[in-house]
Amino acid sequence: NCPAVPELDLLDRFKAREKAAESLQAMGALAKTEAYENNVGFSDRSDVPIEPRISEQWFLRYPKTKEALAVVRDNLIRFFPPHWEKVYAQWLENIRDWCISRQVWWGHRIPAWYRKAQIPSSKSQNGEEIHVGINPPADAENWTQDSDTLDTWFSSWLWAYETMDKETRKKFYPTSALVTAPDIIFFWVARMIIAGLEFKPGKSDSVEDNIAFRDVYFTGLIRDKLGRKMSKSLGNSPDPLELIDKYGADGLRFGLMRIAPRGQDIRFDEKQIEEGRNFATKLWNVARFRQMHGPSDVAPKIDKEAVSIYALELLARLNETIDAIEAAYREYQFNTVAQRLYDFVWSDYCDWFVEAAKTEIFGSDEAQKKSALAVMDFVLSAILRLLHPFMPYITEELWSLLDFGKTSIQFALPPEKIRLDDVPELTGKRRLVSALYQTIQAGRNLRAESKLPSNRKIRFILRTDEKLISSQISTLTRLLNAEEVELDPKYQSPAGNPVAVTPLGEIFLTVAAADRAGERQRLDKEITKIEVEMRAVEEKLGNKSFVDRAPAAIVEEHRQRLKAFSVQLEKLKHAREGLN
């Protein structure tokens, strides 16, 4: 539109330019014309050039910007991850007026009216010739409302409290947490904070009662393997329904949550979803194993004096897992929650406890069997409740299958830690279990390095003076899949027999015609590894700053590690010399 130059008014912009050049030429006001190339952006929708156009707009000068900075700086509102606080502060410290008007049909219309006698929709009029208000002027027939609409964020910035009536607001405002993406910190998050501080919708005028929320959790983006943002045009976005058909909804959900660090982008790989499916399968199988041995107990009684040392270790690990999960939830570290649950279920429960408990479950002592099953019921019930937010379908099904409750698992209370501080010599028993597990792992490694199949029964000899483990031989034999585990404190191994140093002593793998060259090579690697670890500890202990500033318990722990490494190294070198 160009009413000031009638011959150009209502012409197409390209025709108007040609006509303007002709008029300037006729007036003698055009010095020269020159062709040049330039990069011009084109609209994706209409495929026409995008050009700037000067127009009159409505602007809002932001209120309460200093106060909005202060509530985040003083941690009345916390950002997760906290590094987004710097981005937020940088924007508020350099803030400009907000253009709130838009030239689109759909939206809240600008509440401004102009006298019909004036130029329509002119925002440059003064005083009484323009009416601003929610309601039109009394003589509305003599006025014309501005045709512009408000920026969509102009209504969104009121969302934190305008979605609630007064009674609801008294109960739930300020809200607890906002989950959003970091790319709208300016569009939405900062403006909601400002709106709350300006309009004071809280139950008092205090700042604490008028902040929009207490926590803001910023999510990351899921990208493809090349790090590109997923989009329809690139065709790099997987179909979630196809993934659910292939891996299950729980597998998809858990697989993604486990690999999504707080507020960071992740690169999508279907392998990660497959791991989620495998975890769900593992959980199903271990629950079915429990079901095979009779009905579950909703409220099992744990006799802490009668349970095995492996059960005590599991219950202690469950307590540690609950503590770690609660701490991670407080910091919105959902991937940490998922990983801790994955480690506890797969390793602590399935790989170690269930396998160790089979000695009691398949044994002749009925009391020991009942004790092991009671611990299974207690721990499985806790596992399902802890996993339910991540894997709602399988946990609901197993909750019903194991008859842990008459109603949905959704209404079950979170699991509580079991008291273990009254267990006699708990620390010593846990240390023994740790030593047994390390010994078993060392024996399995010997088997693998000797290229012996895991299903082949093999004889092991443990050279140790530790008398406490004599009652654990049956469990050692089962977990090592051994033909026999013999305790011999004076055993002299033939040259070439594979050996590993463990916290309980040296464990030997007795096989005929052992590969002397291969065993020498393996021991050389072990010796090198121990020497590297020893040097690292020695350097720390040789650092006066570390010794002076570190807690005494940490320094002592390093000294004990150095002593243990020295003992291991001496035994490994002795075994290596026997092969010369």
Backbone torsions as a table, in degrees:
resi	resn	phi	psi	omega
1	ASN	NA	134.2	180.0
2	CYS	-149.0	68.4	-177.2
3	PRO	-63.3	-22.9	179.9
4	ALA	-68.8	-24.5	177.5
5	VAL	-123.4	89.1	-171.9
6	PRO	-53.5	-35.0	-177.2
7	GLU	-70.8	-15.9	177.7
8	LEU	-102.0	-15.2	-174.4
9	ASP	-63.1	132.3	176.6
10	LEU	71.8	6.7	175.7
11	LEU	-79.1	153.6	170.8
12	ASP	-59.5	145.1	-173.5
13	ARG	-58.6	-37.7	-178.8
14	PHE	-72.0	-39.0	176.3
15	LYS	-66.5	-38.3	-179.0
16	ALA	-63.7	-35.5	179.1
17	ARG	-66.1	-42.3	178.1
18	GLU	-63.2	-42.8	-179.7
19	LYS	-65.8	-38.6	178.9
20	ALA	-64.0	-40.1	179.3
21	ALA	-64.6	-40.8	178.6
22	GLU	-63.5	-42.0	-179.7
23	SER	-65.3	-42.5	177.9
24	LEU	-63.9	-38.7	178.5
25	GLN	-63.0	-44.4	-178.8
26	ALA	-65.4	-30.8	-179.4
27	MET	-83.4	-7.2	-177.2
28	GLY	72.9	21.5	-176.7
29	ALA	-102.5	2.7	-178.3
30	LEU	-104.4	114.6	-177.5
31	ALA	-70.2	-49.4	179.7
32	LYS	-165.8	163.0	172.2
33	THR	-117.7	141.6	-175.6
34	GLU	-144.3	129.3	178.5
35	ALA	-82.2	138.4	177.2
36	TYR	-150.1	156.6	179.7
37	GLU	-98.9	144.9	-179.7
38	ASN	-150.3	151.1	175.8
39	ASN	-82.4	120.4	-178.6
40	VAL	-119.5	128.1	177.2
41	GLY	-76.2	144.8	179.4
42	PHE	-118.5	145.8	178.6
43	SER	-70.4	135.5	177.6
44	ASP	-65.1	-34.0	-174.0
45	ARG	-83.9	-47.9	-173.8
46	SER	-101.8	-10.3	178.3
47	ASP	57.9	41.3	175.7
48	VAL	-123.1	156.0	-179.3
49	PRO	-61.0	143.0	176.5
50	ILE	-99.5	122.8	-178.0
51	GLU	-132.1	148.1	177.8
52	PRO	-69.4	146.6	178.4
53	ARG	-139.0	123.1	179.9
54	ILE	-73.9	130.5	179.1
55	SER	-151.4	160.2	177.6
56	GLU	-82.5	138.0	-177.8
57	GLN	-136.1	163.6	173.0
58	TRP	-93.6	137.0	179.4
59	PHE	-125.9	151.1	175.8
60	LEU	-120.5	128.1	173.9
61	ARG	-85.0	119.9	-174.2
62	TYR	-61.3	131.7	171.7
63	PRO	-91.5	168.4	168.7
64	LYS	52.6	34.2	-179.7
65	THR	-70.8	-38.2	179.1
66	LYS	-66.4	-40.8	178.8
67	GLU	-66.0	-37.1	178.8
68	ALA	-65.5	-35.0	174.9
69	LEU	-66.9	-41.0	-173.9
70	ALA	-67.2	-39.0	-175.4
71	VAL	-66.6	-29.3	176.5
72	VAL	-82.5	-40.6	179.0
73	ARG	-61.8	-36.9	-178.0
74	ASP	-90.1	7.5	176.0
75	ASN	65.4	22.1	168.3
76	LEU	-68.3	-32.8	170.7
77	ILE	-119.3	128.2	-178.1
78	ARG	-109.9	137.2	176.5
79	PHE	-101.0	138.9	175.6
80	PHE	-128.1	116.3	-2.5
81	PRO	-71.1	153.5	-174.1
82	PRO	-68.6	-16.6	-177.4
83	HIS	-65.7	-17.3	177.8
84	TRP	-71.8	-14.1	176.9
85	GLU	-62.0	-34.9	179.3
86	LYS	-66.5	-40.6	178.7
87	VAL	-63.9	-44.1	178.7
88	TYR	-59.9	-47.4	-178.3
89	ALA	-65.0	-41.0	-178.9
90	GLN	-61.3	-39.4	-179.5
91	TRP	-69.1	-45.0	-178.1
92	LEU	-67.6	-33.5	-179.6
93	GLU	-72.7	-18.8	-179.9
94	ASN	-122.0	33.6	-170.6
95	ILE	-72.7	147.7	175.6
96	ARG	-121.5	165.3	-179.9
97	ASP	-59.2	150.3	-174.4
98	TRP	-95.0	118.9	173.8
99	CYS	-76.8	109.2	-171.9
100	ILE	-101.6	-2.2	-177.5
101	SER	-100.0	145.4	179.6
102	ARG	-135.0	145.8	180.0
103	GLN	-100.3	65.2	177.3
104	VAL	-131.7	160.7	-175.0
105	TRP	-78.8	-37.2	-172.2
106	TRP	-95.9	127.9	178.2
107	GLY	148.5	179.8	176.3
108	HIS	-75.3	124.6	-175.8
109	ARG	-74.3	144.1	178.4
110	ILE	-58.3	125.6	-176.9
111	PRO	-82.1	60.3	180.0
112	ALA	-132.4	137.9	-179.4
113	TRP	-124.7	145.7	-179.2
114	TYR	-122.2	147.6	173.7
115	ARG	-60.7	135.2	-178.9
116	LYS	-63.1	-22.2	179.5
117	ALA	-74.0	-16.8	-178.5
118	GLN	-89.4	174.4	176.4
119	ILE	-64.9	126.2	-176.4
120	PRO	-57.7	137.8	172.8
121	SER	56.4	28.9	178.0
122	SER	-87.5	122.1	-176.9
123	LYS	-88.2	2.5	-176.9
124	SER	-97.5	5.7	-179.9
125	GLN	-73.4	163.7	-173.4
126	ASN	-117.9	151.6	165.3
127	GLY	51.1	-126.6	-170.7
128	GLU	-70.1	-10.6	-179.2
129	GLU	-79.7	-2.4	177.0
130	ILE	-131.5	135.0	-179.0
131	HIS	-115.7	125.2	178.7
132	VAL	-118.9	124.8	179.3
133	GLY	174.6	163.1	179.6
134	ILE	-65.7	-38.0	178.8
135	ASN	-98.0	147.1	179.4
136	PRO	-70.8	167.9	176.9
137	PRO	-62.1	162.0	-178.2
138	ALA	-59.6	-42.5	177.7
139	ASP	-95.8	64.3	-172.4
140	ALA	-57.8	-26.0	-178.1
141	GLU	-65.9	-17.7	-179.6
142	ASN	-97.2	7.3	-176.2
143	TRP	-126.3	155.6	176.0
144	THR	-122.8	129.1	-179.7
145	GLN	-79.8	144.2	176.7
146	ASP	-54.9	136.6	-176.9
147	SER	-83.8	-11.9	179.6
148	ASP	-71.1	158.4	174.5
149	THR	-115.5	163.4	-179.8
150	LEU	-78.6	146.7	171.3
151	ASP	-51.5	138.1	-176.8
152	THR	-57.9	-29.9	179.9
153	TRP	-73.7	-13.2	-179.4
154	PHE	-70.4	-27.2	172.2
155	SER	-91.2	-31.9	-178.1
156	SER	-65.3	-28.6	-176.7
157	TRP	-70.3	-11.6	177.0
158	LEU	-95.4	1.0	-170.7
159	TRP	-58.6	-38.0	-172.1
160	ALA	-59.6	-27.0	-178.9
161	TYR	-126.9	-24.8	-178.3
162	GLU	-73.8	-12.1	175.8
163	THR	-78.2	-6.6	-176.7
164	MET	-119.8	146.2	171.2
165	ASP	-78.3	177.4	-173.0
166	LYS	-62.0	-41.7	-178.3
167	GLU	-66.8	-42.5	178.5
168	THR	-65.3	-38.2	-179.0
169	ARG	-63.4	-38.4	178.8
170	LYS	-60.2	-32.0	-175.8
171	LYS	-87.5	-37.1	-169.3
172	PHE	-116.1	-2.6	178.5
173	TYR	-107.6	131.9	1.8
174	PRO	-66.6	149.0	178.9
175	THR	-73.8	165.0	-174.7
176	SER	-79.0	-53.5	-172.4
177	ALA	-147.6	144.6	173.1
178	LEU	-114.4	127.4	176.3
179	VAL	-109.2	120.8	-175.4
180	THR	-155.6	-177.9	-179.8
181	ALA	-99.9	148.4	-175.9
182	PRO	-68.6	-17.7	-178.5
183	ASP	-73.9	-6.6	176.1
184	ILE	-118.5	28.5	173.6
185	ILE	-56.0	-44.2	-176.6
186	PHE	-78.3	-44.6	-175.5
187	PHE	-63.6	-37.6	-168.4
188	TRP	-126.0	-54.9	-172.4
189	VAL	-60.0	-55.3	-177.3
190	ALA	-62.2	-39.4	-177.3
191	ARG	-69.4	-34.8	176.0
192	MET	-66.1	-38.5	177.5
193	ILE	-62.6	-45.3	179.3
194	ILE	-62.6	-43.1	-178.8
195	ALA	-60.8	-43.8	179.2
196	GLY	-61.4	-42.8	-179.0
197	LEU	-70.4	-30.4	-178.4
198	GLU	-81.0	-47.2	-172.5
199	PHE	-92.8	-10.8	174.0
200	LYS	48.6	67.0	179.1
201	PRO	-83.7	-1.7	-176.7
202	GLY	-74.6	178.9	-175.9
203	LYS	-77.2	-8.7	173.3
204	SER	-146.1	179.2	-179.6
205	ASP	-88.1	1.0	-177.5
206	SER	-68.4	152.0	178.8
207	VAL	-59.9	-42.0	-177.8
208	GLU	-59.4	-31.9	-178.7
209	ASP	-86.0	-5.5	-173.6
210	ASN	-121.9	1.1	172.1
211	ILE	-68.6	147.3	-172.9
212	ALA	-70.0	-32.8	-177.2
213	PHE	-161.2	164.9	-177.9
214	ARG	-97.3	-32.9	-179.9
215	ASP	-128.3	145.7	172.7
216	VAL	-126.6	118.6	179.5
217	TYR	-106.3	120.5	-178.8
218	PHE	-98.5	123.1	179.7
219	THR	-83.0	165.0	174.0
220	GLY	-100.4	-178.9	177.5
221	LEU	-106.5	148.9	172.4
222	ILE	-93.5	119.0	-179.8
223	ARG	-109.6	170.7	177.6
224	ASP	-82.8	-177.1	-176.0
225	LYS	-62.0	-25.0	-179.1
226	LEU	-89.5	0.8	179.6
227	GLY	86.3	7.9	-179.3
228	ARG	-83.7	146.6	175.6
229	LYS	-66.7	136.8	-178.1
230	MET	-71.7	136.6	-178.9
231	SER	-154.5	159.5	178.5
232	LYS	-66.3	-39.4	-176.1
233	SER	-65.0	-35.1	178.4
234	LEU	-81.4	-19.2	-179.1
235	GLY	64.7	28.9	-175.9
236	ASN	-106.5	15.9	-179.1
237	SER	-101.5	120.9	-179.7
238	PRO	-70.7	152.0	177.5
239	ASP	-82.1	114.6	-177.6
240	PRO	-61.2	-31.1	179.5
241	LEU	-67.3	-36.5	176.5
242	GLU	-67.4	-39.6	177.9
243	LEU	-64.8	-38.7	178.7
244	ILE	-65.6	-41.1	177.5
245	ASP	-60.8	-35.4	-174.4
246	LYS	-84.9	-39.9	-171.8
247	TYR	-120.5	-7.8	-177.3
248	GLY	88.6	150.5	-179.4
249	ALA	-63.8	-39.7	179.2
250	ASP	-67.3	-39.7	178.6
251	GLY	-63.0	-42.0	178.6
252	LEU	-64.3	-47.4	-176.9
253	ARG	-62.9	-50.3	-177.6
254	PHE	-68.0	-40.0	-179.8
255	GLY	-59.8	-40.8	179.4
256	LEU	-71.9	-43.5	-177.8
257	MET	-62.9	-33.7	-175.9
258	ARG	-70.6	-25.3	-175.1
259	ILE	-107.6	10.5	-175.5
260	ALA	-105.3	91.8	177.6
261	PRO	-61.9	151.9	-175.0
262	ARG	-55.2	115.0	173.0
263	GLY	72.3	9.7	-179.1
264	GLN	-109.9	149.8	175.3
265	ASP	-70.7	150.0	178.2
266	ILE	-126.0	153.1	176.1
267	ARG	-98.4	121.3	-174.5
268	PHE	-74.4	134.5	175.3
269	ASP	-142.2	126.1	-176.5
270	GLU	-61.2	-22.5	178.2
271	LYS	-58.8	-34.3	-178.7
272	GLN	-68.5	-34.2	177.8
273	ILE	-72.6	-35.3	175.9
274	GLU	-61.3	-38.3	177.4
275	GLU	-64.6	-35.5	175.5
276	GLY	-63.5	-41.1	177.0
277	ARG	-64.3	-42.8	179.3
278	ASN	-62.6	-36.6	178.2
279	PHE	-65.8	-41.4	178.0
280	ALA	-62.7	-39.6	177.7
281	THR	-63.9	-42.0	178.4
282	LYS	-60.6	-44.7	-179.9
283	LEU	-62.9	-42.9	179.4
284	TRP	-61.7	-46.8	-176.9
285	ASN	-64.3	-40.2	-177.6
286	VAL	-72.5	-29.7	175.2
287	ALA	-70.9	-39.6	177.9
288	ARG	-65.3	-35.4	176.7
289	PHE	-59.7	-42.8	178.0
290	ARG	-64.7	-40.1	-178.1
291	GLN	-64.0	-30.2	-179.4
292	MET	-64.3	-18.9	-174.0
293	HIS	-108.3	30.1	173.5
294	GLY	105.9	172.1	-177.5
295	PRO	-65.2	148.5	179.0
296	SER	-83.0	159.9	178.1
297	ASP	-105.5	123.9	-179.0
298	VAL	-64.0	-38.7	-179.7
299	ALA	-127.5	73.6	-176.4
300	PRO	-66.1	142.8	177.0
301	LYS	-95.3	119.3	-178.1
302	ILE	-96.5	113.2	175.3
303	ASP	-88.4	99.4	-173.3
304	LYS	-66.7	-17.3	177.1
305	GLU	-86.8	-20.6	-176.7
306	ALA	-98.2	-22.6	-175.8
307	VAL	-69.6	159.5	-179.1
308	SER	-73.4	165.1	177.0
309	ILE	-65.0	-27.6	178.6
310	TYR	-70.5	-36.7	176.9
311	ALA	-67.2	-41.1	177.8
312	LEU	-62.0	-41.1	177.5
313	GLU	-62.2	-42.9	179.7
314	LEU	-63.1	-45.6	-179.2
315	LEU	-64.2	-37.6	176.6
316	ALA	-65.6	-40.2	177.8
317	ARG	-66.4	-35.9	176.2
318	LEU	-62.6	-44.5	176.9
319	ASN	-58.4	-44.1	179.3
320	GLU	-64.5	-38.2	179.7
321	THR	-66.7	-42.2	177.9
322	ILE	-61.1	-43.8	177.9
323	ASP	-61.0	-45.4	-178.1
324	ALA	-65.3	-39.2	-179.9
325	ILE	-66.5	-44.1	179.3
326	GLU	-61.9	-41.1	178.1
327	ALA	-64.7	-40.6	180.0
328	ALA	-67.2	-40.2	177.2
329	TYR	-60.1	-41.4	-179.5
330	ARG	-60.8	-29.0	-179.3
331	GLU	-102.0	10.6	178.3
332	TYR	59.3	33.8	179.1
333	GLN	-96.3	73.9	-173.2
334	PHE	-68.1	-30.4	177.1
335	ASN	-68.1	-32.3	176.3
336	THR	-66.5	-41.1	176.5
337	VAL	-58.7	-48.7	-178.5
338	ALA	-62.3	-42.4	-178.3
339	GLN	-68.0	-39.9	178.3
340	ARG	-64.2	-39.8	177.4
341	LEU	-66.4	-40.9	178.5
342	TYR	-60.0	-48.3	-178.4
343	ASP	-64.0	-42.7	-177.4
344	PHE	-66.5	-46.2	-176.7
345	VAL	-69.0	-50.1	-173.4
346	TRP	-71.1	-46.8	-173.6
347	SER	-91.0	-65.2	-173.7
348	ASP	-61.2	-44.6	-175.0
349	TYR	-85.3	-58.1	-173.2
350	CYS	-73.3	-55.7	-172.2
351	ASP	-68.9	-34.0	-174.4
352	TRP	-107.4	-60.3	-173.1
353	PHE	-66.1	-49.6	-176.6
354	VAL	-60.0	-41.8	179.8
355	GLU	-66.2	-39.8	178.2
356	ALA	-69.1	-37.3	-177.6
357	ALA	-69.3	-19.4	178.7
358	LYS	-61.6	-27.2	176.5
359	THR	-60.1	-40.9	179.3
360	GLU	-80.5	-40.7	-176.9
361	ILE	-64.5	-38.7	-179.5
362	PHE	-95.2	6.5	179.1
363	GLY	-86.0	-178.8	-175.7
364	SER	-92.8	-11.4	-177.6
365	ASP	-84.9	108.1	-175.8
366	GLU	-66.6	-35.7	-179.6
367	ALA	-64.2	-42.2	178.7
368	GLN	-65.3	-38.4	178.5
369	LYS	-62.4	-47.2	179.9
370	LYS	-62.0	-37.8	178.8
371	SER	-63.2	-45.0	179.7
372	ALA	-64.0	-42.2	-179.4
373	LEU	-67.4	-35.4	177.5
374	ALA	-62.9	-41.9	177.2
375	VAL	-64.5	-40.2	176.6
376	MET	-58.2	-46.4	-179.9
377	ASP	-61.4	-44.9	-179.1
378	PHE	-61.1	-46.5	-175.1
379	VAL	-75.5	-41.3	178.9
380	LEU	-61.7	-40.8	177.4
381	SER	-59.4	-43.0	178.6
382	ALA	-66.3	-42.4	-179.7
383	ILE	-58.8	-47.6	-177.4
384	LEU	-62.4	-41.0	179.8
385	ARG	-68.8	-38.3	178.7
386	LEU	-69.0	-33.6	-177.9
387	LEU	-84.0	-16.6	-171.2
388	HIS	-55.0	-42.2	178.7
389	PRO	-61.4	-25.7	-177.8
390	PHE	-94.4	-34.2	-175.5
391	MET	-133.0	73.5	-171.2
392	PRO	-67.3	-31.6	-172.3
393	TYR	-77.7	-50.3	-177.6
394	ILE	-69.3	-35.5	179.6
395	THR	-68.4	-36.9	176.2
396	GLU	-63.8	-42.4	-179.2
397	GLU	-65.7	-45.2	-179.0
398	LEU	-70.7	-33.0	175.9
399	TRP	-58.5	-43.0	178.9
400	SER	-73.5	-41.8	-177.6
401	LEU	-61.3	-41.0	-179.6
402	LEU	-87.2	-1.0	176.1
403	ASP	57.7	45.9	178.9
404	PHE	-82.2	-12.4	-179.7
405	GLY	-165.3	153.2	-179.7
406	LYS	-83.0	-19.7	178.9
407	THR	-114.3	-178.5	-178.9
408	SER	-62.0	149.5	176.4
409	ILE	-62.0	-21.0	179.2
410	GLN	-59.1	-28.1	-176.5
411	PHE	-97.3	3.5	179.2
412	ALA	-78.5	142.6	177.9
413	LEU	-71.3	151.2	176.2
414	PRO	-59.9	150.6	-179.9
415	PRO	-68.7	147.2	176.6
416	GLU	-108.0	154.6	179.0
417	LYS	-70.2	148.9	175.9
418	ILE	-92.7	139.7	-178.9
419	ARG	-74.1	126.7	-179.5
420	LEU	-125.3	-1.6	-176.9
421	ASP	-70.5	-8.4	177.9
422	ASP	-98.1	5.4	178.5
423	VAL	-80.4	123.9	-179.6
424	PRO	-62.3	134.2	174.7
425	GLU	53.0	40.8	-178.9
426	LEU	-60.3	-44.2	-178.2
427	THR	-60.6	-43.6	179.2
428	GLY	-64.9	-39.0	179.4
429	LYS	-67.2	-39.9	178.7
430	ARG	-67.5	-36.7	177.9
431	ARG	-64.7	-37.8	178.5
432	LEU	-66.1	-43.2	178.5
433	VAL	-61.6	-42.8	178.4
434	SER	-59.9	-42.3	179.0
435	ALA	-65.1	-39.8	178.4
436	LEU	-64.2	-44.8	-179.7
437	TYR	-63.8	-40.2	178.3
438	GLN	-65.4	-37.1	178.3
439	THR	-66.0	-42.7	178.6
440	ILE	-62.9	-42.9	179.4
441	GLN	-63.8	-38.8	178.4
442	ALA	-64.2	-41.5	178.1
443	GLY	-63.8	-39.8	177.9
444	ARG	-65.2	-38.8	178.5
445	ASN	-64.4	-39.8	177.1
446	LEU	-59.5	-43.1	179.0
447	ARG	-61.1	-46.9	-177.7
448	ALA	-65.2	-43.4	-178.9
449	GLU	-68.7	-25.2	176.6
450	SER	-88.0	3.7	177.8
451	LYS	57.1	42.5	176.7
452	LEU	-102.2	132.4	-177.1
453	PRO	-60.9	145.8	-175.2
454	SER	-67.9	-21.3	-178.5
455	ASN	-92.0	3.6	179.4
456	ARG	-88.6	129.9	178.5
457	LYS	-75.3	125.6	-175.5
458	ILE	-131.5	151.0	179.6
459	ARG	-93.1	131.4	175.8
460	PHE	-115.8	149.5	173.8
461	ILE	-126.3	129.4	179.6
462	LEU	-110.0	114.7	178.2
463	ARG	-89.4	104.3	-174.0
464	THR	-153.9	154.0	173.1
465	ASP	-102.6	2.1	-178.1
466	GLU	-72.9	113.1	-175.4
467	LYS	-85.0	-20.5	-176.1
468	LEU	-66.5	-21.7	-173.2
469	ILE	-87.2	-3.7	-179.4
470	SER	-59.9	-32.3	179.7
471	SER	-79.8	-5.3	-177.9
472	GLN	-107.1	10.2	-176.0
473	ILE	-61.3	-41.2	-178.5
474	SER	-61.9	-38.6	178.3
475	THR	-70.9	-42.4	175.8
476	LEU	-57.2	-44.3	-178.7
477	THR	-62.6	-43.1	-179.4
478	ARG	-65.0	-48.5	-174.8
479	LEU	-71.6	-24.1	175.5
480	LEU	-89.6	-4.6	-173.1
481	ASN	48.8	49.2	-174.2
482	ALA	-97.8	152.1	170.4
483	GLU	-69.4	-37.8	179.9
484	GLU	-163.3	144.2	170.0
485	VAL	-118.5	113.6	-176.9
486	GLU	-104.7	134.9	174.6
487	LEU	-94.9	121.6	-179.3
488	ASP	-145.2	100.6	-177.0
489	PRO	-67.6	-13.9	-177.4
490	LYS	-117.7	20.9	-175.7
491	TYR	-65.3	133.3	175.1
492	GLN	-112.6	112.3	-174.1
493	SER	-80.0	138.6	170.6
494	PRO	-61.9	148.7	179.9
495	ALA	-58.7	133.6	176.6
496	GLY	101.6	-14.7	178.4
497	ASN	-69.5	130.2	179.0
498	PRO	-61.2	139.8	-177.9
499	VAL	-141.4	148.1	173.9
500	ALA	-136.4	145.7	178.7
501	VAL	-93.9	128.4	-178.3
502	THR	-126.5	168.4	176.9
503	PRO	-60.7	-19.0	-179.9
504	LEU	-94.3	-11.6	-175.8
505	GLY	136.3	-166.8	179.3
506	GLU	-89.1	136.1	175.9
507	ILE	-111.0	130.7	-176.3
508	PHE	-112.7	141.4	175.3
509	LEU	-104.0	114.1	-175.9
510	THR	-93.7	104.6	177.7
511	VAL	-130.4	148.0	-179.5
512	ALA	-73.7	145.4	175.1
513	ALA	50.7	55.3	-178.8
514	ALA	-64.1	150.0	-179.6
515	ASP	-79.9	98.9	-176.0
516	ARG	-62.9	-43.9	-179.0
517	ALA	-63.2	-43.4	179.4
518	GLY	-64.5	-38.6	179.7
519	GLU	-69.3	-36.7	176.2
520	ARG	-61.5	-44.6	-179.9
521	GLN	-62.4	-41.6	-179.1
522	ARG	-65.3	-44.2	179.9
523	LEU	-66.0	-36.0	177.2
524	ASP	-61.0	-40.4	178.1
525	LYS	-65.1	-42.0	-179.9
526	GLU	-64.1	-42.1	180.0
527	ILE	-63.2	-44.0	178.8
528	THR	-60.8	-43.1	180.0
529	LYS	-61.5	-45.5	-179.7
530	ILE	-65.3	-39.4	-179.7
531	GLU	-63.8	-39.3	178.0
532	VAL	-64.0	-44.7	179.7
533	GLU	-65.1	-37.3	178.0
534	MET	-63.5	-44.1	-179.4
535	ARG	-60.8	-40.1	-179.7
536	ALA	-63.4	-41.4	178.9
537	VAL	-69.7	-40.0	180.0
538	GLU	-62.9	-39.2	179.4
539	GLU	-63.8	-40.0	178.0
540	LYS	-64.7	-46.1	-179.4
541	LEU	-69.1	-23.4	176.9
542	GLY	-83.2	-7.0	179.2
543	ASN	-88.7	108.2	-175.6
544	LYS	-60.3	-35.3	-179.8
545	SER	-63.0	-41.5	179.1
546	PHE	-65.8	-46.0	-177.6
547	VAL	-63.9	-37.5	-177.3
548	ASP	-76.6	-35.1	-171.4
549	ARG	-98.1	-30.0	-177.8
550	ALA	-69.3	150.2	176.1
551	PRO	-56.7	146.3	-176.6
552	ALA	-58.5	-35.2	-179.1
553	ALA	-65.5	-36.7	179.5
554	ILE	-68.7	-43.3	179.2
555	VAL	-62.1	-43.1	179.4
556	GLU	-64.8	-37.5	177.8
557	GLU	-61.7	-40.6	177.9
558	HIS	-65.7	-37.7	178.3
559	ARG	-65.5	-40.2	177.5
560	GLN	-66.2	-37.8	177.8
561	ARG	-63.6	-41.8	179.6
562	LEU	-62.6	-40.6	179.2
563	LYS	-64.5	-42.6	-179.9
564	ALA	-65.9	-39.2	178.4
565	PHE	-63.0	-39.0	-179.5
566	SER	-62.7	-42.5	179.1
567	VAL	-64.7	-45.0	179.6
568	GLN	-61.1	-44.2	-177.6
569	LEU	-62.4	-42.1	-179.8
570	GLU	-61.6	-43.2	-179.3
571	LYS	-67.9	-40.1	179.4
572	LEU	-66.1	-40.7	179.2
573	LYS	-66.3	-35.8	177.8
574	HIS	-64.6	-43.1	178.1
575	ALA	-65.0	-36.7	-179.3
576	ARG	-67.9	-38.8	179.5
577	GLU	-65.0	-30.1	179.5
578	GLY	-67.9	-13.9	-179.7
579	LEU	-96.1	-1.7	-178.6
580	ASN	-75.7	NA	NA
